[in-house]
């Protein structure tokens, strides 16, 4: 049975309520799906439009994975400070090496030596020295040699092999007999003050006295100014 108020054009019923109280599906209404028995109800998750991620979608960060850090840059200032501190040490070391070489050269130049009486020794500069074997000597002056003394004379030869003049007054001479100093006999001839030209020689008499009967080793030392002495050795008596 149809009622005039519930009919649409063409005599089709609308999608409203039927006369029995049940809603009829219309052509533009979606029919609700009934819930099946036995399904577990799950609450709806919040929409992502609210600005947070659901709990099951949050990324998990592992805690046992080592984290690689960027390598530390080495500081350059310790190397610069070390180089600046080392530079003066190297300079001082170089100066000490040069000074040591200069001192070694000077020591070599002034080095002395030892030879027998009658032989010749030469400095690195070219200056040559020699002392002859002493012979007994008597003085005309009675005060030079006492009654219980014996006098001797040796000739010291100075040969200038250098390129400059050498003063004879700078040559020092002394004698040692049997381990004791011999007394030099001073006379006008023993004070040589001449200048020796390059290539020339000068003979200087050296006279000394000892107690009569003294025998033993004899040493005559001849020294040129600040150089080391030249030793001439032998026997006396």
Rosetta blueprint (number, residue, H / E / L):
1 X L
2 X L
3 X L
4 X H
5 X H
6 X H
7 X E
8 X L
9 X H
10 X H
11 X H
12 X L
13 X E
14 X L
15 X L
16 X L
17 X E
18 X L
19 X L
20 X L
21 X L
22 X L
23 X E
24 X L
25 X L
26 X L
27 X L
28 X L
29 X L
30 X L
31 X L
32 X L
33 X L
34 X L
35 X L
36 X L
37 X L
38 X L
39 X L
40 X L
41 X L
42 X L
43 X L
44 X L
45 X L
46 X L
47 X L
48 X H
49 X H
50 X H
51 X L
52 X L
53 X L
54 X L
55 X H
56 X H
57 X H
58 X L
59 X L
60 X L
61 X L
62 X L
63 X L
64 X L
65 X L
66 X L
67 X L
68 X L
69 X L
70 X L
71 X L
72 X L
73 X L
74 X L
75 X L
76 X L
77 X H
78 X H
79 X H
80 X H
81 X H
82 X H
83 X H
84 X H
85 X H
86 X H
87 X H
88 X H
89 X H
90 X H
91 X H
92 X H
93 X H
94 X H
95 X H
96 X H
97 X H
98 X H
99 X H
100 X H
101 X H
102 X H
103 X H
104 X H
105 X H
106 X H
107 X H
108 X H
109 X H
110 X L
111 X L
112 X L
113 X E
114 X E
115 X E
116 X E
117 X L
118 X L
119 X L
120 X E
121 X E
122 X E
123 X L
124 X L
125 X L
126 X L
127 X E
128 X E
129 X E
130 X E
131 X E
132 X L
133 X L
134 X L
135 X E
136 X E
137 X E
138 X L
139 X L
140 X L
141 X L
142 X L
143 X L
144 X L
145 X L
146 X L
147 X L
148 X L
149 X E
150 X E
151 X E
152 X E
153 X E
154 X E
155 X E
156 X E
157 X E
158 X E
159 X E
160 X E
161 X L
162 X L
163 X L
164 X L
165 X L
166 X E
167 X E
168 X H
169 X H
170 X H
171 X E
172 X E
173 X E
174 X E
175 X E
176 X E
177 X E
178 X L
179 X L
180 X E
181 X E
182 X L
183 X E
184 X E
185 X L
186 X L
187 X L
188 X H
189 X H
190 X H
191 X L
192 X L
193 X L
194 X L
195 X E
196 X E
197 X L
198 X L
199 X L
200 X L
201 X E
202 X E
203 X E
204 X E
205 X E
206 X E
207 X E
208 X E
209 X E
210 X E
211 X E
212 X L
213 X L
214 X L
215 X L
216 X E
217 X E
218 X E
219 X E
220 X E
221 X E
222 X E
223 X E
224 X E
225 X L
226 X L
227 X L
228 X L
229 X L
230 X E
231 X E
232 X E
233 X E
234 X E
235 X E
236 X E
237 X L
